[in-house]
């Protein structure tokens, strides 16, 4: 299987922090996690995706895709969260918000 450039490139240093939510604990605290229904589990397994094993905790839980911009004082300045992973705001909008914060 061919690897995408995202999988083969070395990570670039970032000027901001990212959260990696192993175990979906933060997503759960914000009600941004759901359990995959049985019919989709069957499809995932047929495609060779064992989410329970991949999660490392035996669960079939997935986070709802979300993007938060939180300023240095802890105020949420922007939120993008939608259970439909196909609907997301453009990353350029988040960059604009971040640029605005760095100017203030």
C-alpha positions in Angstrom: 0.0 0.0 0.0 1.3 3.4 -0.9 1.9 5.9 1.9 0.5 9.4 1.7 2.9 12.3 2.1 1.3 13.0 5.5 2.5 9.6 6.8 6.0 9.9 5.5 6.9 13.5 6.2 8.7 14.4 9.4 6.5 16.5 11.6 7.1 20.2 11.4 7.6 22.2 14.6 4.5 24.2 15.6 4.3 27.6 17.3 1.2 26.4 19.2 0.1 23.4 21.3 -2.0 20.5 20.0 -3.9 18.1 22.2 -3.6 14.4 21.5 -6.5 12.8 23.4 -5.6 9.2 24.0 -8.6 7.4 25.4 -10.9 10.2 24.4 -11.0 11.6 27.9 -11.1 15.2 26.9 -13.6 14.5 24.1 -15.8 12.7 26.6 -15.7 15.6 29.0 -17.0 17.9 26.3 -19.6 15.4 25.0 -17.6 15.0 21.8 -17.4 11.2 21.7 -19.7 8.5 20.4 -19.8 4.7 20.3 -19.9 3.2 16.8 -23.1 1.2 16.3 -22.9 -2.6 15.8 -23.8 -2.4 12.0 -20.8 -0.1 11.4 -18.5 -2.2 13.6 -19.2 -5.1 11.2 -18.3 -2.9 8.2 -15.1 -1.6 9.9 -14.0 -5.1 10.7 -14.7 -6.2 7.1 -12.4 -3.4 6.0 -9.7 -4.6 8.4 -10.2 -1.8 10.9 -10.4 -3.0 14.5 -11.2 0.2 16.3 -11.4 -1.5 19.7 -7.9 -2.8 19.3 -6.6 0.4 17.8 -8.1 2.4 20.7 -6.2 0.2 23.1 -9.1 0.1 25.5 -11.5 -2.3 23.8 -14.0 0.4 23.0 -15.6 1.3 19.7 -15.6 5.0 20.5 -14.7 7.8 18.2 -14.3 11.5 18.9 -16.4 14.0 16.9 -14.0 16.0 14.9 -13.5 19.3 16.6 -11.2 22.3 16.5 -10.9 24.8 19.4 -8.9 28.0 19.5 -8.2 28.9 23.1 -6.3 32.1 24.0 -3.5 32.3 26.6 -6.0 33.4 29.2 -8.1 30.2 28.6 -10.9 31.8 26.7 -12.4 29.8 23.9 -12.2 32.1 20.8 -13.4 29.7 18.1 -15.1 26.3 17.9 -15.6 24.0 14.9 -17.3 20.7 15.8 -19.6 18.6 13.7 -20.5 14.9 13.9 -20.4 14.8 10.1 -16.7 14.6 9.5 -17.2 15.8 6.0 -18.3 19.3 7.1 -15.4 21.3 8.5 -14.4 24.9 8.4 -11.5 25.7 6.2 -8.1 25.6 8.1 -7.4 29.1 6.7 -10.2 30.4 8.9 -8.5 29.0 12.0 -5.2 30.5 10.8 -6.9 33.9 10.5 -8.2 33.6 14.1 -4.8 32.6 15.4 -3.2 35.5 13.5 -5.7 37.9 15.0 -4.9 36.6 18.5 -1.2 37.1 18.0 -1.8 40.7 17.0 -3.8 41.5 20.1 
